[in-house]
């Protein structure tokens, strides 16, 4: 509700900037290391927002990313696409920031997704150029839309061949915590249309939860 209160958030709009500030402040209040990651692409200029939970294993350079996009189309406030995914990223960060993990976890919200994955494309390219060892990316996009109750129990998991292990891991977690999660996974296969694709383009493993 705090995000949709901004109304539609097309990339570059004042509402989009306000949403980025809100997300930044939320991450900062969790005690995470947070930064704006500015980008220019396709005639647009904006900021991704990144929060980092550093791993405790000083010998590991492994990075895991949980992400979603906070921009919307101009037709509406994007409660599903993708405020739902942004809220999931913030919720994961809120919970996980209270614990320690061996490897570094980054919580990232992108802008420019609706214009063609612009913000994530720059982010993933920059990561590759800097030699980041991103092991896996979990992209949450449009995770709160359901016409029927049965639809609401289904989770489509989109993956490519290299990322199949992330689907398997997701399935194992879903089974182990079935009484809490209560979701039926759909082994969807390949589809490009969200920010996970930017990481695939750079050779990183990623899945898209839909």
DRENKOL-862790 format. One record per residue (C-alpha): x, y, z; residue number from 1; chain. Coordinates in Angstrom, 1 decimal. Layout:
% residues N
<node><u>X</u><v>Y</v><w>Z</w><resi>NUM</resi><chain>A</chain></node>
...
***
This chain:
% residues 210
<node><u>0.0</u><v>0.0</v><w>0.0</w><resi>1</resi><chain>A</chain></node>
<node><u>2.9</u><v>2.4</v><w>0.7</w><resi>2</resi><chain>A</chain></node>
<node><u>4.2</u><v>1.8</v><w>-2.8</w><resi>3</resi><chain>A</chain></node>
<node><u>0.9</u><v>1.8</v><w>-4.7</w><resi>4</resi><chain>A</chain></node>
<node><u>0.0</u><v>5.1</v><w>-2.9</w><resi>5</resi><chain>A</chain></node>
<node><u>2.4</u><v>6.7</v><w>-5.3</w><resi>6</resi><chain>A</chain></node>
<node><u>0.1</u><v>5.8</v><w>-8.2</w><resi>7</resi><chain>A</chain></node>
<node><u>1.5</u><v>4.7</v><w>-11.5</w><resi>8</resi><chain>A</chain></node>
<node><u>5.3</u><v>4.7</v><w>-11.5</w><resi>9</resi><chain>A</chain></node>
<node><u>6.6</u><v>4.9</v><w>-15.0</w><resi>10</resi><chain>A</chain></node>
<node><u>10.4</u><v>5.0</v><w>-15.1</w><resi>11</resi><chain>A</chain></node>
<node><u>11.7</u><v>8.5</v><w>-14.7</w><resi>12</resi><chain>A</chain></node>
<node><u>8.4</u><v>9.9</v><w>-13.2</w><resi>13</resi><chain>A</chain></node>
<node><u>8.4</u><v>11.6</v><w>-9.8</w><resi>14</resi><chain>A</chain></node>
<node><u>6.3</u><v>8.7</v><w>-8.5</w><resi>15</resi><chain>A</chain></node>
<node><u>9.0</u><v>6.3</v><w>-9.5</w><resi>16</resi><chain>A</chain></node>
<node><u>11.7</u><v>8.4</v><w>-7.8</w><resi>17</resi><chain>A</chain></node>
<node><u>9.5</u><v>8.6</v><w>-4.7</w><resi>18</resi><chain>A</chain></node>
<node><u>9.2</u><v>4.8</v><w>-4.7</w><resi>19</resi><chain>A</chain></node>
<node><u>12.9</u><v>4.4</v><w>-5.0</w><resi>20</resi><chain>A</chain></node>
<node><u>13.4</u><v>6.6</v><w>-2.0</w><resi>21</resi><chain>A</chain></node>
<node><u>10.9</u><v>4.6</v><w>0.0</w><resi>22</resi><chain>A</chain></node>
<node><u>12.6</u><v>1.4</v><w>-0.8</w><resi>23</resi><chain>A</chain></node>
<node><u>16.0</u><v>2.8</v><w>0.0</w><resi>24</resi><chain>A</chain></node>
<node><u>14.7</u><v>4.0</v><w>3.4</w><resi>25</resi><chain>A</chain></node>
<node><u>13.2</u><v>0.6</v><w>4.2</w><resi>26</resi><chain>A</chain></node>
<node><u>16.5</u><v>-1.2</v><w>3.5</w><resi>27</resi><chain>A</chain></node>
<node><u>18.4</u><v>1.4</v><w>5.5</w><resi>28</resi><chain>A</chain></node>
<node><u>16.0</u><v>0.9</v><w>8.5</w><resi>29</resi><chain>A</chain></node>
<node><u>16.8</u><v>-2.8</v><w>8.4</w><resi>30</resi><chain>A</chain></node>
<node><u>20.5</u><v>-2.0</v><w>9.0</w><resi>31</resi><chain>A</chain></node>
<node><u>21.6</u><v>-3.2</v><w>5.5</w><resi>32</resi><chain>A</chain></node>
<node><u>24.2</u><v>-1.6</v><w>3.4</w><resi>33</resi><chain>A</chain></node>
<node><u>22.2</u><v>0.2</v><w>0.8</w><resi>34</resi><chain>A</chain></node>
<node><u>23.0</u><v>2.2</v><w>-2.4</w><resi>35</resi><chain>A</chain></node>
<node><u>21.4</u><v>3.6</v><w>-5.5</w><resi>36</resi><chain>A</chain></node>
<node><u>22.8</u><v>2.0</v><w>-8.6</w><resi>37</resi><chain>A</chain></node>
<node><u>22.2</u><v>4.7</v><w>-11.3</w><resi>38</resi><chain>A</chain></node>
<node><u>21.8</u><v>3.6</v><w>-14.9</w><resi>39</resi><chain>A</chain></node>
<node><u>21.2</u><v>5.2</v><w>-18.4</w><resi>40</resi><chain>A</chain></node>
<node><u>19.8</u><v>3.0</v><w>-21.1</w><resi>41</resi><chain>A</chain></node>
<node><u>17.4</u><v>3.4</v><w>-24.0</w><resi>42</resi><chain>A</chain></node>
<node><u>17.0</u><v>7.1</v><w>-23.5</w><resi>43</resi><chain>A</chain></node>
<node><u>16.0</u><v>6.7</v><w>-19.8</w><resi>44</resi><chain>A</chain></node>
<node><u>17.9</u><v>7.6</v><w>-16.6</w><resi>45</resi><chain>A</chain></node>
<node><u>17.0</u><v>6.1</v><w>-13.3</w><resi>46</resi><chain>A</chain></node>
<node><u>18.2</u><v>4.2</v><w>-10.2</w><resi>47</resi><chain>A</chain></node>
<node><u>18.2</u><v>0.6</v><w>-9.2</w><resi>48</resi><chain>A</chain></node>
<node><u>18.1</u><v>0.2</v><w>-5.4</w><resi>49</resi><chain>A</chain></node>
<node><u>20.4</u><v>-2.4</v><w>-3.9</w><resi>50</resi><chain>A</chain></node>
<node><u>20.8</u><v>-3.6</v><w>-0.3</w><resi>51</resi><chain>A</chain></node>
<node><u>23.6</u><v>-6.0</v><w>0.7</w><resi>52</resi><chain>A</chain></node>
<node><u>23.8</u><v>-8.5</v><w>3.5</w><resi>53</resi><chain>A</chain></node>
<node><u>27.4</u><v>-9.5</v><w>3.6</w><resi>54</resi><chain>A</chain></node>
<node><u>28.3</u><v>-13.1</v><w>4.1</w><resi>55</resi><chain>A</chain></node>
<node><u>30.3</u><v>-14.3</v><w>7.1</w><resi>56</resi><chain>A</chain></node>
<node><u>32.7</u><v>-16.6</v><w>5.1</w><resi>57</resi><chain>A</chain></node>
<node><u>35.6</u><v>-14.3</v><w>4.3</w><resi>58</resi><chain>A</chain></node>
<node><u>36.9</u><v>-16.8</v><w>1.7</w><resi>59</resi><chain>A</chain></node>
<node><u>33.7</u><v>-16.8</v><w>-0.3</w><resi>60</resi><chain>A</chain></node>
<node><u>32.9</u><v>-14.5</v><w>-3.2</w><resi>61</resi><chain>A</chain></node>
<node><u>29.5</u><v>-16.1</v><w>-3.9</w><resi>62</resi><chain>A</chain></node>
<node><u>26.6</u><v>-13.7</v><w>-4.3</w><resi>63</resi><chain>A</chain></node>
<node><u>22.9</u><v>-14.6</v><w>-4.3</w><resi>64</resi><chain>A</chain></node>
<node><u>20.3</u><v>-12.1</v><w>-5.5</w><resi>65</resi><chain>A</chain></node>
<node><u>16.6</u><v>-11.7</v><w>-4.7</w><resi>66</resi><chain>A</chain></node>
<node><u>15.0</u><v>-9.1</v><w>-7.0</w><resi>67</resi><chain>A</chain></node>
<node><u>11.9</u><v>-7.5</v><w>-8.5</w><resi>68</resi><chain>A</chain></node>
<node><u>11.1</u><v>-4.3</v><w>-10.4</w><resi>69</resi><chain>A</chain></node>
<node><u>9.4</u><v>-1.3</v><w>-8.8</w><resi>70</resi><chain>A</chain></node>
<node><u>8.5</u><v>0.6</v><w>-11.9</w><resi>71</resi><chain>A</chain></node>
<node><u>5.0</u><v>0.2</v><w>-13.5</w><resi>72</resi><chain>A</chain></node>
<node><u>3.2</u><v>0.9</v><w>-16.7</w><resi>73</resi><chain>A</chain></node>
<node><u>1.4</u><v>4.2</v><w>-16.8</w><resi>74</resi><chain>A</chain></node>
<node><u>-2.1</u><v>2.7</v><w>-16.8</w><resi>75</resi><chain>A</chain></node>
<node><u>-2.2</u><v>1.8</v><w>-13.1</w><resi>76</resi><chain>A</chain></node>
<node><u>-0.3</u><v>1.6</v><w>-9.8</w><resi>77</resi><chain>A</chain></node>
<node><u>0.9</u><v>-1.9</v><w>-10.5</w><resi>78</resi><chain>A</chain></node>
<node><u>-0.2</u><v>-3.7</v><w>-7.4</w><resi>79</resi><chain>A</chain></node>
<node><u>0.6</u><v>-7.0</v><w>-9.0</w><resi>80</resi><chain>A</chain></node>
<node><u>3.2</u><v>-5.9</v><w>-11.7</w><resi>81</resi><chain>A</chain></node>
<node><u>5.3</u><v>-5.5</v><w>-9.8</w><resi>82</resi><chain>A</chain></node>
<node><u>4.6</u><v>-4.1</v><w>-6.4</w><resi>83</resi><chain>A</chain></node>
<node><u>4.0</u><v>-7.7</v><w>-5.3</w><resi>84</resi><chain>A</chain></node>
<node><u>7.5</u><v>-8.7</v><w>-6.2</w><resi>85</resi><chain>A</chain></node>
<node><u>9.0</u><v>-5.6</v><w>-4.7</w><resi>86</resi><chain>A</chain></node>
<node><u>7.1</u><v>-6.3</v><w>-1.4</w><resi>87</resi><chain>A</chain></node>
<node><u>8.5</u><v>-9.9</v><w>-1.5</w><resi>88</resi><chain>A</chain></node>
<node><u>12.0</u><v>-8.5</v><w>-1.8</w><resi>89</resi><chain>A</chain></node>
<node><u>11.5</u><v>-6.1</v><w>1.1</w><resi>90</resi><chain>A</chain></node>
<node><u>9.9</u><v>-8.9</v><w>3.2</w><resi>91</resi><chain>A</chain></node>
<node><u>12.8</u><v>-11.3</v><w>2.5</w><resi>92</resi><chain>A</chain></node>
<node><u>15.3</u><v>-8.6</v><w>3.4</w><resi>93</resi><chain>A</chain></node>
<node><u>13.4</u><v>-7.7</v><w>6.6</w><resi>94</resi><chain>A</chain></node>
<node><u>13.5</u><v>-11.3</v><w>7.8</w><resi>95</resi><chain>A</chain></node>
<node><u>16.9</u><v>-12.4</v><w>6.5</w><resi>96</resi><chain>A</chain></node>
<node><u>18.7</u><v>-9.2</v><w>7.8</w><resi>97</resi><chain>A</chain></node>
<node><u>18.1</u><v>-10.6</v><w>11.3</w><resi>98</resi><chain>A</chain></node>
<node><u>20.3</u><v>-13.6</v><w>10.6</w><resi>99</resi><chain>A</chain></node>
<node><u>23.8</u><v>-14.4</v><w>9.3</w><resi>100</resi><chain>A</chain></node>
<node><u>24.6</u><v>-16.4</v><w>6.2</w><resi>101</resi><chain>A</chain></node>
<node><u>27.9</u><v>-17.8</v><w>4.8</w><resi>102</resi><chain>A</chain></node>
<node><u>27.6</u><v>-16.0</v><w>1.4</w><resi>103</resi><chain>A</chain></node>
<node><u>26.6</u><v>-12.5</v><w>0.4</w><resi>104</resi><chain>A</chain></node>
<node><u>22.9</u><v>-11.8</v><w>-0.4</w><resi>105</resi><chain>A</chain></node>
<node><u>21.8</u><v>-8.8</v><w>-2.4</w><resi>106</resi><chain>A</chain></node>
<node><u>18.2</u><v>-7.5</v><w>-2.4</w><resi>107</resi><chain>A</chain></node>
<node><u>17.7</u><v>-5.5</v><w>-5.6</w><resi>108</resi><chain>A</chain></node>
<node><u>14.8</u><v>-3.6</v><w>-7.0</w><resi>109</resi><chain>A</chain></node>
<node><u>15.0</u><v>-2.5</v><w>-10.6</w><resi>110</resi><chain>A</chain></node>
<node><u>13.4</u><v>0.3</v><w>-12.6</w><resi>111</resi><chain>A</chain></node>
<node><u>13.1</u><v>0.3</v><w>-16.4</w><resi>112</resi><chain>A</chain></node>
<node><u>11.7</u><v>-3.2</v><w>-16.6</w><resi>113</resi><chain>A</chain></node>
<node><u>8.6</u><v>-2.1</v><w>-18.4</w><resi>114</resi><chain>A</chain></node>
<node><u>10.7</u><v>-0.4</v><w>-21.1</w><resi>115</resi><chain>A</chain></node>
<node><u>12.6</u><v>-3.5</v><w>-21.9</w><resi>116</resi><chain>A</chain></node>
<node><u>14.5</u><v>-4.7</v><w>-18.8</w><resi>117</resi><chain>A</chain></node>
<node><u>16.7</u><v>-1.6</v><w>-19.0</w><resi>118</resi><chain>A</chain></node>
<node><u>17.7</u><v>-1.2</v><w>-15.4</w><resi>119</resi><chain>A</chain></node>
<node><u>18.5</u><v>-4.9</v><w>-14.8</w><resi>120</resi><chain>A</chain></node>
<node><u>20.4</u><v>-5.1</v><w>-18.1</w><resi>121</resi><chain>A</chain></node>
<node><u>22.9</u><v>-2.4</v><w>-16.9</w><resi>122</resi><chain>A</chain></node>
<node><u>23.1</u><v>-4.0</v><w>-13.5</w><resi>123</resi><chain>A</chain></node>
<node><u>23.8</u><v>-7.5</v><w>-14.8</w><resi>124</resi><chain>A</chain></node>
<node><u>26.3</u><v>-6.2</v><w>-17.4</w><resi>125</resi><chain>A</chain></node>
<node><u>28.1</u><v>-4.1</v><w>-14.7</w><resi>126</resi><chain>A</chain></node>
<node><u>28.2</u><v>-7.2</v><w>-12.4</w><resi>127</resi><chain>A</chain></node>
<node><u>29.8</u><v>-9.3</v><w>-15.2</w><resi>128</resi><chain>A</chain></node>
<node><u>32.3</u><v>-6.6</v><w>-16.1</w><resi>129</resi><chain>A</chain></node>
<node><u>33.3</u><v>-6.5</v><w>-12.4</w><resi>130</resi><chain>A</chain></node>
<node><u>33.6</u><v>-10.2</v><w>-12.2</w><resi>131</resi><chain>A</chain></node>
<node><u>30.9</u><v>-10.8</v><w>-9.6</w><resi>132</resi><chain>A</chain></node>
<node><u>30.4</u><v>-14.5</v><w>-8.8</w><resi>133</resi><chain>A</chain></node>
<node><u>26.6</u><v>-14.4</v><w>-8.9</w><resi>134</resi><chain>A</chain></node>
<node><u>25.6</u><v>-18.0</v><w>-8.1</w><resi>135</resi><chain>A</chain></node>
<node><u>21.8</u><v>-17.7</v><w>-8.4</w><resi>136</resi><chain>A</chain></node>
<node><u>19.1</u><v>-15.0</v><w>-8.9</w><resi>137</resi><chain>A</chain></node>
<node><u>15.5</u><v>-15.3</v><w>-7.7</w><resi>138</resi><chain>A</chain></node>
<node><u>13.4</u><v>-12.8</v><w>-9.6</w><resi>139</resi><chain>A</chain></node>
<node><u>9.9</u><v>-12.2</v><w>-8.3</w><resi>140</resi><chain>A</chain></node>
<node><u>7.5</u><v>-10.6</v><w>-10.8</w><resi>141</resi><chain>A</chain></node>
<node><u>3.7</u><v>-10.6</v><w>-10.9</w><resi>142</resi><chain>A</chain></node>
<node><u>3.3</u><v>-13.0</v><w>-7.9</w><resi>143</resi><chain>A</chain></node>
<node><u>-0.1</u><v>-11.8</v><w>-6.6</w><resi>144</resi><chain>A</chain></node>
<node><u>-2.5</u><v>-12.2</v><w>-9.5</w><resi>145</resi><chain>A</chain></node>
<node><u>-5.1</u><v>-14.9</v><w>-9.5</w><resi>146</resi><chain>A</chain></node>
<node><u>-8.5</u><v>-15.2</v><w>-11.1</w><resi>147</resi><chain>A</chain></node>
<node><u>-9.5</u><v>-18.2</v><w>-9.0</w><resi>148</resi><chain>A</chain></node>
<node><u>-8.5</u><v>-19.7</v><w>-5.7</w><resi>149</resi><chain>A</chain></node>
<node><u>-6.8</u><v>-22.5</v><w>-7.5</w><resi>150</resi><chain>A</chain></node>
<node><u>-4.8</u><v>-20.0</v><w>-9.5</w><resi>151</resi><chain>A</chain></node>
<node><u>-3.7</u><v>-18.5</v><w>-6.2</w><resi>152</resi><chain>A</chain></node>
<node><u>-2.2</u><v>-21.8</v><w>-5.2</w><resi>153</resi><chain>A</chain></node>
<node><u>0.0</u><v>-22.1</v><w>-8.3</w><resi>154</resi><chain>A</chain></node>
<node><u>3.5</u><v>-20.8</v><w>-8.7</w><resi>155</resi><chain>A</chain></node>
<node><u>5.0</u><v>-20.8</v><w>-12.2</w><resi>156</resi><chain>A</chain></node>
<node><u>8.7</u><v>-21.2</v><w>-12.1</w><resi>157</resi><chain>A</chain></node>
<node><u>10.5</u><v>-20.1</v><w>-15.3</w><resi>158</resi><chain>A</chain></node>
<node><u>14.0</u><v>-21.4</v><w>-15.9</w><resi>159</resi><chain>A</chain></node>
<node><u>16.6</u><v>-22.2</v><w>-18.6</w><resi>160</resi><chain>A</chain></node>
<node><u>18.7</u><v>-25.3</v><w>-18.8</w><resi>161</resi><chain>A</chain></node>
<node><u>21.6</u><v>-23.9</v><w>-16.7</w><resi>162</resi><chain>A</chain></node>
<node><u>19.2</u><v>-22.7</v><w>-14.0</w><resi>163</resi><chain>A</chain></node>
<node><u>17.3</u><v>-26.0</v><w>-13.7</w><resi>164</resi><chain>A</chain></node>
<node><u>19.0</u><v>-26.6</v><w>-10.3</w><resi>165</resi><chain>A</chain></node>
<node><u>17.3</u><v>-23.5</v><w>-8.9</w><resi>166</resi><chain>A</chain></node>
<node><u>13.9</u><v>-25.0</v><w>-9.9</w><resi>167</resi><chain>A</chain></node>
<node><u>14.8</u><v>-28.3</v><w>-8.2</w><resi>168</resi><chain>A</chain></node>
<node><u>15.9</u><v>-26.4</v><w>-5.1</w><resi>169</resi><chain>A</chain></node>
<node><u>12.7</u><v>-24.4</v><w>-5.1</w><resi>170</resi><chain>A</chain></node>
<node><u>10.7</u><v>-27.6</v><w>-5.4</w><resi>171</resi><chain>A</chain></node>
<node><u>12.6</u><v>-29.2</v><w>-2.4</w><resi>172</resi><chain>A</chain></node>
<node><u>11.9</u><v>-26.1</v><w>-0.2</w><resi>173</resi><chain>A</chain></node>
<node><u>8.2</u><v>-26.1</v><w>-1.3</w><resi>174</resi><chain>A</chain></node>
<node><u>7.9</u><v>-29.8</v><w>-0.3</w><resi>175</resi><chain>A</chain></node>
<node><u>9.7</u><v>-29.4</v><w>3.0</w><resi>176</resi><chain>A</chain></node>
<node><u>7.6</u><v>-26.4</v><w>4.1</w><resi>177</resi><chain>A</chain></node>
<node><u>4.4</u><v>-27.4</v><w>2.3</w><resi>178</resi><chain>A</chain></node>
<node><u>2.2</u><v>-26.9</v><w>5.3</w><resi>179</resi><chain>A</chain></node>
<node><u>3.2</u><v>-23.3</v><w>5.4</w><resi>180</resi><chain>A</chain></node>
<node><u>3.7</u><v>-22.5</v><w>1.8</w><resi>181</resi><chain>A</chain></node>
<node><u>0.8</u><v>-24.5</v><w>0.3</w><resi>182</resi><chain>A</chain></node>
<node><u>1.8</u><v>-23.8</v><w>-3.3</w><resi>183</resi><chain>A</chain></node>
<node><u>1.7</u><v>-26.1</v><w>-6.3</w><resi>184</resi><chain>A</chain></node>
<node><u>4.8</u><v>-25.5</v><w>-8.5</w><resi>185</resi><chain>A</chain></node>
<node><u>4.4</u><v>-25.4</v><w>-12.2</w><resi>186</resi><chain>A</chain></node>
<node><u>7.6</u><v>-26.4</v><w>-14.1</w><resi>187</resi><chain>A</chain></node>
<node><u>7.0</u><v>-23.7</v><w>-16.7</w><resi>188</resi><chain>A</chain></node>
<node><u>10.2</u><v>-23.8</v><w>-18.8</w><resi>189</resi><chain>A</chain></node>
<node><u>11.8</u><v>-20.9</v><w>-20.7</w><resi>190</resi><chain>A</chain></node>
<node><u>10.3</u><v>-17.4</v><w>-20.9</w><resi>191</resi><chain>A</chain></node>
<node><u>12.3</u><v>-14.2</v><w>-21.3</w><resi>192</resi><chain>A</chain></node>
<node><u>9.9</u><v>-11.4</v><w>-20.3</w><resi>193</resi><chain>A</chain></node>
<node><u>11.3</u><v>-10.2</v><w>-16.9</w><resi>194</resi><chain>A</chain></node>
<node><u>14.6</u><v>-9.2</v><w>-15.2</w><resi>195</resi><chain>A</chain></node>
<node><u>15.9</u><v>-12.7</v><w>-14.8</w><resi>196</resi><chain>A</chain></node>
<node><u>16.6</u><v>-12.6</v><w>-18.6</w><resi>197</resi><chain>A</chain></node>
<node><u>19.2</u><v>-9.8</v><w>-18.1</w><resi>198</resi><chain>A</chain></node>
<node><u>21.2</u><v>-12.2</v><w>-15.9</w><resi>199</resi><chain>A</chain></node>
<node><u>20.8</u><v>-15.1</v><w>-18.4</w><resi>200</resi><chain>A</chain></node>
<node><u>22.3</u><v>-12.8</v><w>-21.0</w><resi>201</resi><chain>A</chain></node>
<node><u>25.4</u><v>-12.5</v><w>-18.8</w><resi>202</resi><chain>A</chain></node>
<node><u>25.7</u><v>-16.2</v><w>-18.2</w><resi>203</resi><chain>A</chain></node>
<node><u>24.3</u><v>-16.2</v><w>-14.7</w><resi>204</resi><chain>A</chain></node>
<node><u>21.7</u><v>-18.7</v><w>-13.3</w><resi>205</resi><chain>A</chain></node>
<node><u>18.3</u><v>-17.2</v><w>-12.6</w><resi>206</resi><chain>A</chain></node>
<node><u>14.7</u><v>-18.2</v><w>-12.1</w><resi>207</resi><chain>A</chain></node>
<node><u>11.5</u><v>-16.2</v><w>-12.5</w><resi>208</resi><chain>A</chain></node>
<node><u>8.7</u><v>-16.7</v><w>-10.0</w><resi>209</resi><chain>A</chain></node>
<node><u>5.3</u><v>-15.8</v><w>-11.5</w><resi>210</resi><chain>A</chain></node>
***
